[in-house]
Amino acid sequence: MIDGCAAGRAGTADELAQVAALLMGPDGGFISGSDFLVDGGVTAAWRFGDLGRR
């Protein structure tokens, strides 16, 4: 799964914490009813095929 994602690596705890901080902090006050895929591009690659790596 990791080999097939655009990022080519697993996410770090800090990267996941940054998304949580955005959603729970003042900068995320207007965000509602949204899904955030924090998966390094795995879902996009699964749906649309090989996306290449950066």
C-alpha distance matrix in Angstrom:
0.0 3.8 5.5 5.3 6.7 10.4 11.0 9.1 9.4 9.4 12.3 15.6 18.0 20.4 18.2 17.8 21.5 22.5 21.3 23.1 26.1 26.3 26.3 28.8 30.9 33.7 31.6 29.7 32.9 32.7 29.1 29.1 27.4 24.1 20.4 18.5 14.7 13.7 10.0 10.2 10.2 7.0 9.9 12.0 9.9 9.5 13.2 14.7 12.9 12.1 13.5 13.9 13.7 16.6
3.8 0.0 3.8 5.4 5.4 8.6 8.0 5.8 5.6 6.3 9.6 12.8 15.7 17.8 15.7 15.9 19.5 20.3 19.6 21.7 24.4 24.6 25.2 27.6 29.4 32.2 30.0 28.4 31.9 32.0 28.5 29.0 27.7 24.3 20.7 18.2 14.5 12.7 9.1 8.3 9.4 7.5 11.1 12.7 10.8 11.6 15.1 16.0 14.2 12.5 13.0 12.6 11.6 14.0
5.5 3.8 0.0 3.8 5.7 8.2 8.6 5.4 7.1 9.3 12.6 15.7 18.9 20.7 18.5 19.2 22.8 23.3 22.7 25.1 27.5 27.6 28.3 30.9 32.5 35.0 32.6 31.2 34.7 34.6 31.2 31.8 30.5 27.0 23.5 20.9 17.3 15.7 12.1 10.5 10.7 9.2 12.7 13.5 10.7 11.9 15.4 15.6 13.0 10.7 11.7 10.6 9.9 12.9
5.3 5.4 3.8 0.0 3.8 6.7 8.6 6.9 9.3 11.0 13.7 17.2 20.2 21.8 19.2 19.5 23.3 23.4 22.3 24.8 27.5 27.0 27.4 30.4 32.0 34.4 31.8 30.2 33.6 33.0 29.6 30.0 28.4 24.9 21.4 19.2 15.5 14.7 11.1 9.6 8.5 6.7 9.8 10.2 7.1 8.3 11.7 11.8 9.3 7.4 8.8 8.8 9.2 12.6
6.7 5.4 5.7 3.8 0.0 3.8 5.5 5.4 7.5 9.1 11.0 14.6 17.6 18.8 15.9 16.4 20.1 20.0 18.8 21.5 24.0 23.4 24.0 27.0 28.5 30.8 28.1 26.6 30.0 29.6 26.2 26.9 25.5 21.9 18.6 16.1 12.5 11.4 8.0 6.0 5.1 4.5 8.1 8.2 6.3 8.5 11.4 11.5 9.9 8.1 7.8 8.1 7.7 10.4
10.4 8.6 8.2 6.7 3.8 0.0 3.8 5.5 8.4 10.5 11.7 15.1 18.3 18.7 15.5 16.7 20.2 19.4 18.4 21.6 23.6 22.7 23.7 26.9 27.9 29.8 26.9 25.7 29.3 28.7 25.6 26.7 25.7 22.0 19.0 16.2 13.1 12.0 9.4 6.1 5.2 7.0 9.8 8.7 7.3 10.6 12.6 11.7 10.5 8.0 6.1 5.8 4.6 6.8
11.0 8.0 8.6 8.6 5.5 3.8 0.0 3.8 5.5 7.8 8.6 11.7 15.1 15.4 12.5 14.2 17.5 16.8 16.4 19.6 21.3 20.8 22.2 25.1 25.9 28.1 25.3 24.5 28.1 28.0 25.0 26.4 25.9 22.1 19.2 16.0 13.0 10.9 8.7 5.0 6.6 8.5 11.7 11.4 10.6 13.5 15.7 15.2 14.2 11.8 9.8 8.8 6.1 6.9
9.1 5.8 5.4 6.9 5.4 5.5 3.8 0.0 3.8 7.2 9.5 12.5 16.0 17.0 14.6 16.1 19.5 19.4 19.2 22.0 24.0 23.8 25.1 27.8 28.9 31.2 28.6 27.7 31.4 31.4 28.3 29.5 28.7 25.1 21.9 18.8 15.6 13.3 10.4 7.5 8.9 9.4 13.1 13.2 11.4 13.8 16.7 16.4 14.5 11.8 10.9 9.3 6.8 8.6
9.4 5.6 7.1 9.3 7.5 8.4 5.5 3.8 0.0 3.8 6.5 9.1 12.7 14.0 12.1 13.6 16.8 17.2 17.4 19.8 21.8 22.2 23.5 25.8 26.9 29.6 27.4 26.5 30.1 30.6 27.5 28.7 28.1 24.6 21.4 18.1 15.0 12.2 9.6 7.5 10.2 10.3 14.0 14.9 13.7 15.6 18.6 18.9 17.4 15.1 14.2 12.9 10.3 11.4
9.4 6.3 9.3 11.0 9.1 10.5 7.8 7.2 3.8 0.0 3.8 6.5 9.6 11.6 10.0 10.7 14.0 15.0 15.1 17.0 19.3 20.1 21.1 23.1 24.6 27.5 25.6 24.5 28.1 28.8 25.6 26.6 26.0 22.6 19.4 16.2 13.3 10.1 7.9 7.3 10.5 10.3 13.5 15.2 14.7 16.0 18.9 19.9 18.8 17.1 16.4 15.8 13.4 14.3
12.3 9.6 12.6 13.7 11.0 11.7 8.6 9.5 6.5 3.8 0.0 3.8 6.7 8.2 6.3 7.1 10.4 11.2 11.5 13.5 15.6 16.4 17.6 19.6 20.9 23.8 22.0 21.0 24.6 25.5 22.5 23.7 23.5 20.2 17.3 13.9 11.6 8.0 7.2 7.0 10.7 11.3 14.0 15.6 15.9 17.4 19.8 20.8 20.4 18.9 17.6 17.3 14.7 14.8
15.6 12.8 15.7 17.2 14.6 15.1 11.7 12.5 9.1 6.5 3.8 0.0 3.8 5.3 5.2 6.6 8.6 10.1 11.4 12.8 14.3 15.9 17.5 18.7 19.8 23.0 21.6 20.9 24.4 25.9 23.2 24.6 24.9 21.9 19.3 15.8 14.2 10.5 10.6 10.5 14.3 15.1 17.6 19.2 19.7 21.1 23.4 24.5 24.1 22.6 21.1 20.5 17.7 17.3
18.0 15.7 18.9 20.2 17.6 18.3 15.1 16.0 12.7 9.6 6.7 3.8 0.0 3.8 5.5 5.2 6.1 8.7 10.2 10.6 12.0 14.3 15.6 16.3 17.6 21.0 20.1 19.4 22.7 24.5 22.0 23.3 23.7 21.1 18.8 15.7 14.8 11.2 12.2 13.1 16.7 17.3 19.2 21.3 22.2 23.2 25.3 26.8 26.7 25.5 24.1 23.9 21.2 20.7
20.4 17.8 20.7 21.8 18.8 18.7 15.4 17.0 14.0 11.6 8.2 5.3 3.8 0.0 3.8 5.4 4.9 6.2 8.9 9.8 10.1 12.2 14.3 15.0 15.5 18.6 17.6 17.5 20.9 22.9 20.8 22.6 23.6 21.0 19.1 15.8 15.4 11.9 13.6 13.8 17.4 18.7 20.6 22.1 23.2 24.8 26.6 27.6 27.8 26.4 24.4 24.1 21.2 20.0
18.2 15.7 18.5 19.2 15.9 15.5 12.5 14.6 12.1 10.0 6.3 5.2 5.5 3.8 0.0 3.8 5.4 5.2 6.8 9.0 9.9 11.0 13.0 14.6 15.2 18.1 16.4 16.0 19.6 21.0 18.6 20.5 21.2 18.2 16.3 12.7 12.1 8.6 10.5 10.4 13.9 15.6 17.3 18.5 19.9 21.6 23.1 24.0 24.4 23.1 21.0 20.9 18.2 17.1
17.8 15.9 19.2 19.5 16.4 16.7 14.2 16.1 13.6 10.7 7.1 6.6 5.2 5.4 3.8 0.0 3.8 5.4 5.4 6.5 8.7 10.1 11.0 12.5 14.1 17.3 16.0 14.9 18.2 19.7 17.0 18.3 18.8 16.0 13.9 10.7 10.4 7.2 9.6 10.9 14.0 15.2 16.3 18.1 19.8 20.9 22.3 23.8 24.4 23.7 21.9 22.4 20.1 19.5
21.5 19.5 22.8 23.3 20.1 20.2 17.5 19.5 16.8 14.0 10.4 8.6 6.1 4.9 5.4 3.8 0.0 3.8 5.4 5.0 6.0 8.5 9.9 10.3 11.5 14.9 14.3 13.6 16.7 18.8 16.7 18.2 19.4 17.2 15.7 12.8 13.4 10.6 13.3 14.5 17.6 18.9 19.9 21.6 23.4 24.6 25.9 27.3 28.1 27.4 25.4 25.8 23.3 22.3
22.5 20.3 23.3 23.4 20.0 19.4 16.8 19.4 17.2 15.0 11.2 10.1 8.7 6.2 5.2 5.4 3.8 0.0 3.8 5.4 5.0 6.2 8.7 9.9 10.1 13.0 11.6 11.4 14.9 16.8 14.9 17.1 18.6 16.2 15.2 12.1 13.1 10.5 13.6 14.1 17.0 19.0 19.8 20.9 22.9 24.5 25.5 26.5 27.5 26.6 24.2 24.6 22.1 20.7
21.3 19.6 22.7 22.3 18.8 18.4 16.4 19.2 17.4 15.1 11.5 11.4 10.2 8.9 6.8 5.4 5.4 3.8 0.0 3.8 5.4 5.1 6.3 8.7 9.8 12.6 10.9 9.6 13.1 14.5 12.0 13.9 15.0 12.5 11.4 8.4 9.9 8.1 11.7 12.9 15.1 17.0 17.2 18.4 20.9 22.2 22.8 24.0 25.4 25.0 22.7 23.7 21.7 20.6
23.1 21.7 25.1 24.8 21.5 21.6 19.6 22.0 19.8 17.0 13.5 12.8 10.6 9.8 9.0 6.5 5.0 5.4 3.8 0.0 3.8 5.4 5.2 6.1 8.2 11.6 11.2 9.5 12.4 14.4 12.1 13.4 14.8 13.0 12.2 10.1 12.0 10.5 13.9 15.8 18.1 19.4 19.4 21.1 23.6 24.4 25.1 26.7 28.1 28.0 26.0 27.0 25.1 24.2
26.1 24.4 27.5 27.5 24.0 23.6 21.3 24.0 21.8 19.3 15.6 14.3 12.0 10.1 9.9 8.7 6.0 5.0 5.4 3.8 0.0 3.8 5.5 5.2 5.5 9.0 8.8 8.4 11.2 13.8 12.5 14.5 16.7 15.1 15.1 12.9 15.0 13.4 16.9 18.1 20.5 22.3 22.5 23.8 26.3 27.5 28.0 29.3 30.8 30.4 28.1 28.9 26.7 25.3
26.3 24.6 27.6 27.0 23.4 22.7 20.8 23.8 22.2 20.1 16.4 15.9 14.3 12.2 11.0 10.1 8.5 6.2 5.1 5.4 3.8 0.0 3.8 5.6 5.3 7.5 6.0 5.3 8.8 10.8 9.4 12.1 14.5 12.8 13.2 11.2 13.8 12.8 16.5 17.5 19.4 21.6 21.4 22.1 25.0 26.4 26.5 27.5 29.3 29.1 26.5 27.5 25.6 24.1
26.3 25.2 28.3 27.4 24.0 23.7 22.2 25.1 23.5 21.1 17.6 17.5 15.6 14.3 13.0 11.0 9.9 8.7 6.3 5.2 5.5 3.8 0.0 3.8 5.7 8.0 7.4 4.6 7.3 9.2 7.2 9.0 11.3 10.2 11.0 9.8 13.0 12.8 16.5 18.2 19.8 21.5 20.8 21.9 25.0 25.8 25.7 27.2 29.2 29.5 27.2 28.7 27.1 26.0
28.8 27.6 30.9 30.4 27.0 26.9 25.1 27.8 25.8 23.1 19.6 18.7 16.3 15.0 14.6 12.5 10.3 9.9 8.7 6.1 5.2 5.6 3.8 0.0 3.8 7.0 8.1 6.3 7.6 10.7 9.7 11.1 13.6 13.3 14.1 13.3 16.2 15.7 19.4 21.2 23.1 24.6 24.0 25.4 28.3 29.1 29.1 30.8 32.7 32.9 30.7 32.0 30.2 29.1
30.9 29.4 32.5 32.0 28.5 27.9 25.9 28.9 26.9 24.6 20.9 19.8 17.6 15.5 15.2 14.1 11.5 10.1 9.8 8.2 5.5 5.3 5.7 3.8 0.0 3.8 5.5 5.6 6.9 10.4 10.5 12.8 15.9 15.4 16.6 15.4 18.4 17.6 21.3 22.6 24.5 26.5 26.1 27.1 30.0 31.2 31.2 32.4 34.3 34.2 31.7 32.8 30.8 29.2
33.7 32.2 35.0 34.4 30.8 29.8 28.1 31.2 29.6 27.5 23.8 23.0 21.0 18.6 18.1 17.3 14.9 13.0 12.6 11.6 9.0 7.5 8.0 7.0 3.8 0.0 3.8 5.4 5.3 8.7 10.2 12.9 16.4 16.3 18.2 17.3 20.5 20.1 23.8 24.9 26.5 28.8 28.2 28.7 31.8 33.1 32.8 33.8 35.9 35.9 33.2 34.4 32.5 30.7
31.6 30.0 32.6 31.8 28.1 26.9 25.3 28.6 27.4 25.6 22.0 21.6 20.1 17.6 16.4 16.0 14.3 11.6 10.9 11.2 8.8 6.0 7.4 8.1 5.5 3.8 0.0 3.8 5.6 7.7 8.6 12.1 15.4 14.6 16.4 15.1 18.3 18.0 21.6 22.3 23.7 26.3 25.7 25.9 29.0 30.5 30.1 30.8 32.9 32.9 29.9 31.1 29.4 27.4
29.7 28.4 31.2 30.2 26.6 25.7 24.5 27.7 26.5 24.5 21.0 20.9 19.4 17.5 16.0 14.9 13.6 11.4 9.6 9.5 8.4 5.3 4.6 6.3 5.6 5.4 3.8 0.0 3.8 5.6 5.3 8.5 11.8 11.1 13.0 12.3 15.7 16.0 19.7 20.9 22.1 24.3 23.3 23.8 27.1 28.2 27.6 28.7 31.0 31.3 28.7 30.2 28.7 27.3
32.9 31.9 34.7 33.6 30.0 29.3 28.1 31.4 30.1 28.1 24.6 24.4 22.7 20.9 19.6 18.2 16.7 14.9 13.1 12.4 11.2 8.8 7.3 7.6 6.9 5.3 5.6 3.8 0.0 3.8 5.7 8.1 11.8 12.3 15.0 15.0 18.7 19.3 23.0 24.4 25.4 27.4 26.2 26.7 30.1 31.1 30.2 31.4 34.0 34.5 31.9 33.6 32.3 30.9
32.7 32.0 34.6 33.0 29.6 28.7 28.0 31.4 30.6 28.8 25.5 25.9 24.5 22.9 21.0 19.7 18.8 16.8 14.5 14.4 13.8 10.8 9.2 10.7 10.4 8.7 7.7 5.6 3.8 0.0 3.8 6.4 10.0 10.6 13.8 14.4 18.1 19.4 22.9 24.3 24.7 26.8 25.1 25.3 28.9 29.8 28.6 29.6 32.4 33.2 30.6 32.6 31.7 30.4
29.1 28.5 31.2 29.6 26.2 25.6 25.0 28.3 27.5 25.6 22.5 23.2 22.0 20.8 18.6 17.0 16.7 14.9 12.0 12.1 12.5 9.4 7.2 9.7 10.5 10.2 8.6 5.3 5.7 3.8 0.0 3.8 7.0 7.0 10.0 10.7 14.5 15.9 19.5 21.0 21.3 23.2 21.5 21.9 25.5 26.2 25.1 26.3 29.1 29.9 27.6 29.7 28.9 27.9
29.1 29.0 31.8 30.0 26.9 26.7 26.4 29.5 28.7 26.6 23.7 24.6 23.3 22.6 20.5 18.3 18.2 17.1 13.9 13.4 14.5 12.1 9.0 11.1 12.8 12.9 12.1 8.5 8.1 6.4 3.8 0.0 3.8 5.5 9.0 10.9 14.6 16.6 19.9 22.0 22.0 23.4 21.3 22.0 25.7 25.9 24.6 26.2 29.1 30.4 28.4 30.9 30.3 29.8
27.4 27.7 30.5 28.4 25.5 25.7 25.9 28.7 28.1 26.0 23.5 24.9 23.7 23.6 21.2 18.8 19.4 18.6 15.0 14.8 16.7 14.5 11.3 13.6 15.9 16.4 15.4 11.8 11.8 10.0 7.0 3.8 0.0 3.8 7.0 10.0 13.3 15.9 18.8 21.2 20.8 21.7 19.1 20.0 23.7 23.5 22.0 24.0 27.0 28.7 27.0 29.8 29.6 29.5
24.1 24.3 27.0 24.9 21.9 22.0 22.1 25.1 24.6 22.6 20.2 21.9 21.1 21.0 18.2 16.0 17.2 16.2 12.5 13.0 15.1 12.8 10.2 13.3 15.4 16.3 14.6 11.1 12.3 10.6 7.0 5.5 3.8 0.0 3.8 6.5 9.8 12.5 15.4 17.5 17.1 18.2 15.8 16.6 20.3 20.3 19.0 20.8 23.7 25.2 23.4 26.0 25.8 25.7
20.4 20.7 23.5 21.4 18.6 19.0 19.2 21.9 21.4 19.4 17.3 19.3 18.8 19.1 16.3 13.9 15.7 15.2 11.4 12.2 15.1 13.2 11.0 14.1 16.6 18.2 16.4 13.0 15.0 13.8 10.0 9.0 7.0 3.8 0.0 3.8 6.4 9.4 11.9 14.4 14.0 14.8 12.4 13.7 17.2 17.1 16.2 18.3 20.9 22.3 20.8 23.4 23.2 23.4
18.5 18.2 20.9 19.2 16.1 16.2 16.0 18.8 18.1 16.2 13.9 15.8 15.7 15.8 12.7 10.7 12.8 12.1 8.4 10.1 12.9 11.2 9.8 13.3 15.4 17.3 15.1 12.3 15.0 14.4 10.7 10.9 10.0 6.5 3.8 0.0 3.8 6.1 9.1 11.3 11.4 12.7 11.2 12.4 15.7 16.2 15.9 17.6 19.8 20.5 18.7 20.9 20.3 20.3
14.7 14.5 17.3 15.5 12.5 13.1 13.0 15.6 15.0 13.3 11.6 14.2 14.8 15.4 12.1 10.4 13.4 13.1 9.9 12.0 15.0 13.8 13.0 16.2 18.4 20.5 18.3 15.7 18.7 18.1 14.5 14.6 13.3 9.8 6.4 3.8 0.0 3.8 5.6 8.1 8.1 9.0 7.8 9.4 12.4 12.9 13.1 15.0 16.7 17.3 15.8 18.0 17.4 17.9
13.7 12.7 15.7 14.7 11.4 12.0 10.9 13.3 12.2 10.1 8.0 10.5 11.2 11.9 8.6 7.2 10.6 10.5 8.1 10.5 13.4 12.8 12.8 15.7 17.6 20.1 18.0 16.0 19.3 19.4 15.9 16.6 15.9 12.5 9.4 6.1 3.8 0.0 3.8 6.1 7.8 9.0 9.4 11.1 13.2 14.2 15.3 16.8 17.8 17.7 16.1 17.4 16.1 16.4
10.0 9.1 12.1 11.1 8.0 9.4 8.7 10.4 9.6 7.9 7.2 10.6 12.2 13.6 10.5 9.6 13.3 13.6 11.7 13.9 16.9 16.5 16.5 19.4 21.3 23.8 21.6 19.7 23.0 22.9 19.5 19.9 18.8 15.4 11.9 9.1 5.6 3.8 0.0 3.8 5.5 5.6 7.1 9.2 10.4 11.3 13.1 14.7 15.1 14.8 13.6 14.9 13.8 14.8
10.2 8.3 10.5 9.6 6.0 6.1 5.0 7.5 7.5 7.3 7.0 10.5 13.1 13.8 10.4 10.9 14.5 14.1 12.9 15.8 18.1 17.5 18.2 21.2 22.6 24.9 22.3 20.9 24.4 24.3 21.0 22.0 21.2 17.5 14.4 11.3 8.1 6.1 3.8 0.0 3.8 5.8 8.2 8.9 9.5 11.6 13.5 14.1 14.0 12.9 11.2 11.8 10.3 11.0
10.2 9.4 10.7 8.5 5.1 5.2 6.6 8.9 10.2 10.5 10.7 14.3 16.7 17.4 13.9 14.0 17.6 17.0 15.1 18.1 20.5 19.4 19.8 23.1 24.5 26.5 23.7 22.1 25.4 24.7 21.3 22.0 20.8 17.1 14.0 11.4 8.1 7.8 5.5 3.8 0.0 3.8 5.6 5.2 6.1 8.5 10.0 10.3 10.6 9.9 8.3 10.0 9.6 11.0
7.0 7.5 9.2 6.7 4.5 7.0 8.5 9.4 10.3 10.3 11.3 15.1 17.3 18.7 15.6 15.2 18.9 19.0 17.0 19.4 22.3 21.6 21.5 24.6 26.5 28.8 26.3 24.3 27.4 26.8 23.2 23.4 21.7 18.2 14.8 12.7 9.0 9.0 5.6 5.8 3.8 0.0 3.8 5.5 5.2 6.1 8.6 10.0 9.7 9.7 9.5 11.3 11.5 13.7
9.9 11.1 12.7 9.8 8.1 9.8 11.7 13.1 14.0 13.5 14.0 17.6 19.2 20.6 17.3 16.3 19.9 19.8 17.2 19.4 22.5 21.4 20.8 24.0 26.1 28.2 25.7 23.3 26.2 25.1 21.5 21.3 19.1 15.8 12.4 11.2 7.8 9.4 7.1 8.2 5.6 3.8 0.0 3.8 5.5 5.1 6.2 8.5 9.6 10.8 10.7 13.4 14.2 16.2
12.0 12.7 13.5 10.2 8.2 8.7 11.4 13.2 14.9 15.2 15.6 19.2 21.3 22.1 18.5 18.1 21.6 20.9 18.4 21.1 23.8 22.1 21.9 25.4 27.1 28.7 25.9 23.8 26.7 25.3 21.9 22.0 20.0 16.6 13.7 12.4 9.4 11.1 9.2 8.9 5.2 5.5 3.8 0.0 3.8 5.4 5.1 5.7 7.4 8.6 7.9 11.1 12.4 14.3
9.9 10.8 10.7 7.1 6.3 7.3 10.6 11.4 13.7 14.7 15.9 19.7 22.2 23.2 19.9 19.8 23.4 22.9 20.9 23.6 26.3 25.0 25.0 28.3 30.0 31.8 29.0 27.1 30.1 28.9 25.5 25.7 23.7 20.3 17.2 15.7 12.4 13.2 10.4 9.5 6.1 5.2 5.5 3.8 0.0 3.8 5.4 5.3 4.7 5.3 5.8 8.8 10.6 13.4
9.5 11.6 11.9 8.3 8.5 10.6 13.5 13.8 15.6 16.0 17.4 21.1 23.2 24.8 21.6 20.9 24.6 24.5 22.2 24.4 27.5 26.4 25.8 29.1 31.2 33.1 30.5 28.2 31.1 29.8 26.2 25.9 23.5 20.3 17.1 16.2 12.9 14.2 11.3 11.6 8.5 6.1 5.1 5.4 3.8 0.0 3.8 5.9 5.7 7.8 9.4 12.2 14.1 17.0
13.2 15.1 15.4 11.7 11.4 12.6 15.7 16.7 18.6 18.9 19.8 23.4 25.3 26.6 23.1 22.3 25.9 25.5 22.8 25.1 28.0 26.5 25.7 29.1 31.2 32.8 30.1 27.6 30.2 28.6 25.1 24.6 22.0 19.0 16.2 15.9 13.1 15.3 13.1 13.5 10.0 8.6 6.2 5.1 5.4 3.8 0.0 3.8 6.0 9.1 10.1 13.6 15.9 18.4
14.7 16.0 15.6 11.8 11.5 11.7 15.2 16.4 18.9 19.9 20.8 24.5 26.8 27.6 24.0 23.8 27.3 26.5 24.0 26.7 29.3 27.5 27.2 30.8 32.4 33.8 30.8 28.7 31.4 29.6 26.3 26.2 24.0 20.8 18.3 17.6 15.0 16.8 14.7 14.1 10.3 10.0 8.5 5.7 5.3 5.9 3.8 0.0 3.8 6.9 7.6 11.3 14.0 16.5
12.9 14.2 13.0 9.3 9.9 10.5 14.2 14.5 17.4 18.8 20.4 24.1 26.7 27.8 24.4 24.4 28.1 27.5 25.4 28.1 30.8 29.3 29.2 32.7 34.3 35.9 32.9 31.0 34.0 32.4 29.1 29.1 27.0 23.7 20.9 19.8 16.7 17.8 15.1 14.0 10.6 9.7 9.6 7.4 4.7 5.7 6.0 3.8 0.0 3.8 6.2 9.2 12.3 15.3
12.1 12.5 10.7 7.4 8.1 8.0 11.8 11.8 15.1 17.1 18.9 22.6 25.5 26.4 23.1 23.7 27.4 26.6 25.0 28.0 30.4 29.1 29.5 32.9 34.2 35.9 32.9 31.3 34.5 33.2 29.9 30.4 28.7 25.2 22.3 20.5 17.3 17.7 14.8 12.9 9.9 9.7 10.8 8.6 5.3 7.8 9.1 6.9 3.8 0.0 3.8 5.7 8.9 12.2
13.5 13.0 11.7 8.8 7.8 6.1 9.8 10.9 14.2 16.4 17.6 21.1 24.1 24.4 21.0 21.9 25.4 24.2 22.7 26.0 28.1 26.5 27.2 30.7 31.7 33.2 29.9 28.7 31.9 30.6 27.6 28.4 27.0 23.4 20.8 18.7 15.8 16.1 13.6 11.2 8.3 9.5 10.7 7.9 5.8 9.4 10.1 7.6 6.2 3.8 0.0 3.8 6.7 9.3
13.9 12.6 10.6 8.8 8.1 5.8 8.8 9.3 12.9 15.8 17.3 20.5 23.9 24.1 20.9 22.4 25.8 24.6 23.7 27.0 28.9 27.5 28.7 32.0 32.8 34.4 31.1 30.2 33.6 32.6 29.7 30.9 29.8 26.0 23.4 20.9 18.0 17.4 14.9 11.8 10.0 11.3 13.4 11.1 8.8 12.2 13.6 11.3 9.2 5.7 3.8 0.0 3.8 6.8
13.7 11.6 9.9 9.2 7.7 4.6 6.1 6.8 10.3 13.4 14.7 17.7 21.2 21.2 18.2 20.1 23.3 22.1 21.7 25.1 26.7 25.6 27.1 30.2 30.8 32.5 29.4 28.7 32.3 31.7 28.9 30.3 29.6 25.8 23.2 20.3 17.4 16.1 13.8 10.3 9.6 11.5 14.2 12.4 10.6 14.1 15.9 14.0 12.3 8.9 6.7 3.8 0.0 3.8
16.6 14.0 12.9 12.6 10.4 6.8 6.9 8.6 11.4 14.3 14.8 17.3 20.7 20.0 17.1 19.5 22.3 20.7 20.6 24.2 25.3 24.1 26.0 29.1 29.2 30.7 27.4 27.3 30.9 30.4 27.9 29.8 29.5 25.7 23.4 20.3 17.9 16.4 14.8 11.0 11.0 13.7 16.2 14.3 13.4 17.0 18.4 16.5 15.3 12.2 9.3 6.8 3.8 0.0
